[in-house]
Amino acid sequence: MEIDAELRRQIVVSLSAAAIFVAGLVGIGVAFGGPEGLPETGAIALVALLAAFVLLMALVGAYLIRASDDDA
C-alpha cells in the first residue's frame, strides 16, 4: 500500500491534534495533580479540555474534507 500525499497529510494532522490533547492532559496533571487527587478546578479544566478536543477534531475533519475537495 502506497501512502500518497493526501493520506500523509491526514495522518500528520490527526496525530498532531491527538498530541495536543495528550500534552493538555499532562499539563492539567502537572498543574492540578497532587497526592490527594484532582481538585474541582482540575476536573473543570479536564472537562474543558475534552470539549475543546471534540471541537478541534471537528475542525480537523472539516479541514481535511475541504483539503481533499481542493485537490480533486
N, C-alpha and C positions, 0 to 999 in steps of 0.2 A: 504494500500500500504506500503510495507516494503522498507526501504531505505537501500540498500546494500552498500558495501564499495566503489564501483566504482561511484555510484551516489553521495555519500557523498563527495568523492574526487572532482568530477566535481563542486559541489556546493561550496565547500570551495575555490577552485582555482578561479572560476569565481567571487565570491564575493570579494576575495582578490584583483583581478585585478580592479574591479569596485571601491573598497575602495581606491586604489592607485590613480585612476583617480579623485575621489572626493577630496582627500587630495591635489592633484595637483591644482584643481580648487580653493580650499580655499587658498592655498599658493600663487597662482597668484593674487587672490583678495586682500590678505593682502599685498603682495609686491608692487603691481601696482595700487591698487584701491585708490580712493580719492574722494573728493567731486565733482570734475569736470568730473569724469568718468574714463574710461580705456584709458591710453595713447597708442601711436602707439607701443611702445616696449611691453606693456602688451598684446596688440592684437596679436602681433607676437608670444609671449610666449603662448598664448591661442591656436593659430593655431598649434604650435609645439606640445603642449600637446595633442591636438586632433589627430594629426598624430601619435604620439607615442602610444596613446591609441589604435588606429586601429592596429598598428603593434604588440602591446602587446597582443591584443585579438587574432590575427592570430597565434602568438606563443603559446598562451594558448590552442587554438584549436588543433594545431599540437601536443602539448604535451599530451593533453587528448586522442587524437586518438591513438598516439603511446603507451600511458599507457594502453589503453583498448586492444590494439593488443597484448601487452606483457602478459596481464592477461589471454588471451584466449589460 
